[in-house]
Amino acid sequence: MIVYNLKELIAAKSLKEGRKITLDEVANAAGVNKAAMSKMANNNNYSTTTRTLDALCAYFDCKIEEIITYEKVDNELKSSIKSVR
């Protein structure tokens, strides 16, 4: 399962800059739809584009593997994820 690490990146950037950074701010600065940012931040099984990932890499000045990671899911959990769709 693909996991987005946006909350962690936002928290780290907020700490580094000494101010609170919101999802809306990230969305506006990166040119990403606010609803898409929310879905990604909440890991709601959201599929995004490489353009969005590129914009987020530029905003956070990071590598793509810092934005998304892959976590192996056991077969039982995969079946329940498919049934939710």
mmCIF file of the C-alpha atoms, coordinates in Angstrom:
data_MODEL
# 
_entry.id   MODEL 
# 
loop_
_atom_site.group_PDB 
_atom_site.id 
_atom_site.type_symbol 
_atom_site.label_atom_id 
_atom_site.label_alt_id 
_atom_site.label_comp_id 
_atom_site.label_asym_id 
_atom_site.label_entity_id 
_atom_site.label_seq_id 
_atom_site.pdbx_PDB_ins_code 
_atom_site.Cartn_x 
_atom_site.Cartn_y 
_atom_site.Cartn_z 
_atom_site.occupancy 
_atom_site.B_iso_or_equiv 
_atom_site.pdbx_formal_charge 
_atom_site.auth_seq_id 
_atom_site.auth_comp_id 
_atom_site.auth_asym_id 
_atom_site.auth_atom_id 
_atom_site.pdbx_PDB_model_num 
ATOM 1  C CA . MET A 1 1  ? 0.000   0.000   0.000   1.00 0.00 ? 1  MET A CA 1 
ATOM 2  C CA . ILE A 1 2  ? 1.286   3.462   -0.867  1.00 0.00 ? 2  ILE A CA 1 
ATOM 3  C CA . VAL A 1 3  ? 1.447   5.785   2.138   1.00 0.00 ? 3  VAL A CA 1 
ATOM 4  C CA . TYR A 1 4  ? 1.765   9.567   1.886   1.00 0.00 ? 4  TYR A CA 1 
ATOM 5  C CA . ASN A 1 5  ? 4.008   11.209  4.470   1.00 0.00 ? 5  ASN A CA 1 
ATOM 6  C CA . LEU A 1 6  ? 2.611   14.725  4.130   1.00 0.00 ? 6  LEU A CA 1 
ATOM 7  C CA . LYS A 1 7  ? 1.754   15.235  7.794   1.00 0.00 ? 7  LYS A CA 1 
ATOM 8  C CA . GLU A 1 8  ? 5.303   14.335  8.804   1.00 0.00 ? 8  GLU A CA 1 
ATOM 9  C CA . LEU A 1 9  ? 6.796   16.625  6.136   1.00 0.00 ? 9  LEU A CA 1 
ATOM 10 C CA . ILE A 1 10 ? 4.537   19.501  7.166   1.00 0.00 ? 10 ILE A CA 1 
ATOM 11 C CA . ALA A 1 11 ? 5.436   18.996  10.841  1.00 0.00 ? 11 ALA A CA 1 
ATOM 12 C CA . ALA A 1 12 ? 9.165   18.954  10.043  1.00 0.00 ? 12 ALA A CA 1 
ATOM 13 C CA . LYS A 1 13 ? 8.907   22.084  7.865   1.00 0.00 ? 13 LYS A CA 1 
ATOM 14 C CA . SER A 1 14 ? 6.835   23.841  10.536  1.00 0.00 ? 14 SER A CA 1 
ATOM 15 C CA . LEU A 1 15 ? 9.464   23.047  13.170  1.00 0.00 ? 15 LEU A CA 1 
ATOM 16 C CA . LYS A 1 16 ? 12.315  24.118  10.902  1.00 0.00 ? 16 LYS A CA 1 
ATOM 17 C CA . GLU A 1 17 ? 10.633  27.435  10.053  1.00 0.00 ? 17 GLU A CA 1 
ATOM 18 C CA . GLY A 1 18 ? 9.290   28.024  13.566  1.00 0.00 ? 18 GLY A CA 1 
ATOM 19 C CA . ARG A 1 19 ? 5.707   28.513  12.432  1.00 0.00 ? 19 ARG A CA 1 
ATOM 20 C CA . LYS A 1 20 ? 2.576   26.503  11.740  1.00 0.00 ? 20 LYS A CA 1 
ATOM 21 C CA . ILE A 1 21 ? 2.184   25.393  8.125   1.00 0.00 ? 21 ILE A CA 1 
ATOM 22 C CA . THR A 1 22 ? -1.268  24.311  7.002   1.00 0.00 ? 22 THR A CA 1 
ATOM 23 C CA . LEU A 1 23 ? -2.424  21.951  4.275   1.00 0.00 ? 23 LEU A CA 1 
ATOM 24 C CA . ASP A 1 24 ? -4.022  24.954  2.560   1.00 0.00 ? 24 ASP A CA 1 
ATOM 25 C CA . GLU A 1 25 ? -0.690  26.763  2.499   1.00 0.00 ? 25 GLU A CA 1 
ATOM 26 C CA . VAL A 1 26 ? 1.066   23.734  1.011   1.00 0.00 ? 26 VAL A CA 1 
ATOM 27 C CA . ALA A 1 27 ? -1.693  23.271  -1.563  1.00 0.00 ? 27 ALA A CA 1 
ATOM 28 C CA . ASN A 1 28 ? -1.540  26.914  -2.636  1.00 0.00 ? 28 ASN A CA 1 
ATOM 29 C CA . ALA A 1 29 ? 2.261   27.066  -2.758  1.00 0.00 ? 29 ALA A CA 1 
ATOM 30 C CA . ALA A 1 30 ? 2.571   23.794  -4.675  1.00 0.00 ? 30 ALA A CA 1 
ATOM 31 C CA . GLY A 1 31 ? -0.405  24.463  -6.950  1.00 0.00 ? 31 GLY A CA 1 
ATOM 32 C CA . VAL A 1 32 ? -2.223  21.340  -5.785  1.00 0.00 ? 32 VAL A CA 1 
ATOM 33 C CA . ASN A 1 33 ? -5.974  21.025  -5.270  1.00 0.00 ? 33 ASN A CA 1 
ATOM 34 C CA . LYS A 1 34 ? -6.873  21.446  -1.575  1.00 0.00 ? 34 LYS A CA 1 
ATOM 35 C CA . ALA A 1 35 ? -9.187  18.426  -1.561  1.00 0.00 ? 35 ALA A CA 1 
ATOM 36 C CA . ALA A 1 36 ? -6.451  16.278  -3.093  1.00 0.00 ? 36 ALA A CA 1 
ATOM 37 C CA . MET A 1 37 ? -3.994  17.458  -0.435  1.00 0.00 ? 37 MET A CA 1 
ATOM 38 C CA . SER A 1 38 ? -6.446  16.511  2.300   1.00 0.00 ? 38 SER A CA 1 
ATOM 39 C CA . LYS A 1 39 ? -6.995  13.035  0.843   1.00 0.00 ? 39 LYS A CA 1 
ATOM 40 C CA . MET A 1 40 ? -3.254  12.485  0.510   1.00 0.00 ? 40 MET A CA 1 
ATOM 41 C CA . ALA A 1 41 ? -2.551  13.736  4.042   1.00 0.00 ? 41 ALA A CA 1 
ATOM 42 C CA . ASN A 1 42 ? -5.193  11.407  5.456   1.00 0.00 ? 42 ASN A CA 1 
ATOM 43 C CA . ASN A 1 43 ? -4.002  8.454   3.336   1.00 0.00 ? 43 ASN A CA 1 
ATOM 44 C CA . ASN A 1 44 ? -7.481  7.803   1.979   1.00 0.00 ? 44 ASN A CA 1 
ATOM 45 C CA . ASN A 1 45 ? -6.258  5.412   -0.723  1.00 0.00 ? 45 ASN A CA 1 
ATOM 46 C CA . TYR A 1 46 ? -5.843  8.402   -3.030  1.00 0.00 ? 46 TYR A CA 1 
ATOM 47 C CA . SER A 1 47 ? -4.165  8.130   -6.426  1.00 0.00 ? 47 SER A CA 1 
ATOM 48 C CA . THR A 1 48 ? -2.273  11.213  -7.593  1.00 0.00 ? 48 THR A CA 1 
ATOM 49 C CA . THR A 1 49 ? -0.253  12.371  -10.590 1.00 0.00 ? 49 THR A CA 1 
ATOM 50 C CA . THR A 1 50 ? 3.472   12.691  -11.101 1.00 0.00 ? 50 THR A CA 1 
ATOM 51 C CA . ARG A 1 51 ? 2.938   16.439  -11.596 1.00 0.00 ? 51 ARG A CA 1 
ATOM 52 C CA . THR A 1 52 ? 1.539   16.680  -8.074  1.00 0.00 ? 52 THR A CA 1 
ATOM 53 C CA . LEU A 1 53 ? 4.380   14.607  -6.655  1.00 0.00 ? 53 LEU A CA 1 
ATOM 54 C CA . ASP A 1 54 ? 6.891   16.781  -8.520  1.00 0.00 ? 54 ASP A CA 1 
ATOM 55 C CA . ALA A 1 55 ? 5.309   19.958  -7.110  1.00 0.00 ? 55 ALA A CA 1 
ATOM 56 C CA . LEU A 1 56 ? 5.414   18.554  -3.582  1.00 0.00 ? 56 LEU A CA 1 
ATOM 57 C CA . CYS A 1 57 ? 9.067   17.506  -3.979  1.00 0.00 ? 57 CYS A CA 1 
ATOM 58 C CA . ALA A 1 58 ? 9.868   21.067  -5.064  1.00 0.00 ? 58 ALA A CA 1 
ATOM 59 C CA . TYR A 1 59 ? 7.883   22.606  -2.186  1.00 0.00 ? 59 TYR A CA 1 
ATOM 60 C CA . PHE A 1 60 ? 9.450   20.404  0.505   1.00 0.00 ? 60 PHE A CA 1 
ATOM 61 C CA . ASP A 1 61 ? 12.847  20.302  -1.258  1.00 0.00 ? 61 ASP A CA 1 
ATOM 62 C CA . CYS A 1 62 ? 12.933  16.542  -0.844  1.00 0.00 ? 62 CYS A CA 1 
ATOM 63 C CA . LYS A 1 63 ? 13.145  13.263  -2.733  1.00 0.00 ? 63 LYS A CA 1 
ATOM 64 C CA . ILE A 1 64 ? 10.016  11.414  -3.789  1.00 0.00 ? 64 ILE A CA 1 
ATOM 65 C CA . GLU A 1 65 ? 10.659  8.600   -1.300  1.00 0.00 ? 65 GLU A CA 1 
ATOM 66 C CA . GLU A 1 66 ? 10.226  11.163  1.468   1.00 0.00 ? 66 GLU A CA 1 
ATOM 67 C CA . ILE A 1 67 ? 6.709   11.945  0.205   1.00 0.00 ? 67 ILE A CA 1 
ATOM 68 C CA . ILE A 1 68 ? 5.488   8.428   -0.502  1.00 0.00 ? 68 ILE A CA 1 
ATOM 69 C CA . THR A 1 69 ? 6.494   5.053   0.869   1.00 0.00 ? 69 THR A CA 1 
ATOM 70 C CA . TYR A 1 70 ? 5.364   1.527   0.221   1.00 0.00 ? 70 TYR A CA 1 
ATOM 71 C CA . GLU A 1 71 ? 4.160   -0.629  3.089   1.00 0.00 ? 71 GLU A CA 1 
ATOM 72 C CA . LYS A 1 72 ? 3.537   -4.290  2.498   1.00 0.00 ? 72 LYS A CA 1 
ATOM 73 C CA . VAL A 1 73 ? -0.009  -5.368  3.349   1.00 0.00 ? 73 VAL A CA 1 
ATOM 74 C CA . ASP A 1 74 ? -0.940  -8.948  4.166   1.00 0.00 ? 74 ASP A CA 1 
ATOM 75 C CA . ASN A 1 75 ? -3.449  -10.738 1.910   1.00 0.00 ? 75 ASN A CA 1 
ATOM 76 C CA . GLU A 1 76 ? -6.296  -10.595 4.440   1.00 0.00 ? 76 GLU A CA 1 
ATOM 77 C CA . LEU A 1 77 ? -6.033  -6.830  4.704   1.00 0.00 ? 77 LEU A CA 1 
ATOM 78 C CA . LYS A 1 78 ? -5.788  -6.499  0.893   1.00 0.00 ? 78 LYS A CA 1 
ATOM 79 C CA . SER A 1 79 ? -9.108  -8.328  0.561   1.00 0.00 ? 79 SER A CA 1 
ATOM 80 C CA . SER A 1 80 ? -10.816 -5.961  2.985   1.00 0.00 ? 80 SER A CA 1 
ATOM 81 C CA . ILE A 1 81 ? -9.356  -2.927  1.179   1.00 0.00 ? 81 ILE A CA 1 
ATOM 82 C CA . LYS A 1 82 ? -10.689 -4.196  -2.165  1.00 0.00 ? 82 LYS A CA 1 
ATOM 83 C CA . SER A 1 83 ? -14.135 -4.799  -0.691  1.00 0.00 ? 83 SER A CA 1 
ATOM 84 C CA . VAL A 1 84 ? -14.288 -1.197  0.582   1.00 0.00 ? 84 VAL A CA 1 
ATOM 85 C CA . ARG A 1 85 ? -13.784 0.161   -2.927  1.00 0.00 ? 85 ARG A CA 1 
# 
